[in-house]
Amino acid sequence: MKSLIIGIVILAAAVFAALPCGLNWWDDVLVFLRGGLPVIAVLIGIIAVFIGIADMKDRAEAKKEAEQEKKEEQEKKAE
């Protein structure tokens, strides 16, 4: 419950700081977003590549397991 209240207070303070009637930091927020957005995009791209590689490895492993199960079933039928 404390963390919820603290989160709401911090969120309200951030909104107040960006408003023109508050601390009027909106221009600084935009500069930060313009500078940080390419960095965030690169990080998201790197994460997506790693997820894609892991997915390809999982699919290859699942395919190998399916082939192995198929071979085991054929061996059992042959006996």
Steps between C-alpha positions, in 0.01 A plus 500: 500500500787736580660441162170581325468830684865588437458416132194723469680787676805468273279482192309812610829683567629408152181624334510820708863561400415471129194729512535867404341608829740278695877493452461531120752226417315390186772632265764310699287186489476526122878546468553194718256294292661611174843404629395180673269359236773377261684334789181331617425389141847342471457316830156373398644387166782310671253331734278406205798344318591295809139386538490402132821299532371324810173422322685348203707285737187384683329408173805305384515316833128420486542369146787275610294368791206429270726311260650304787154407630402393149807275477425347841141425395623336178749290699224385736276406208785311334553286810 
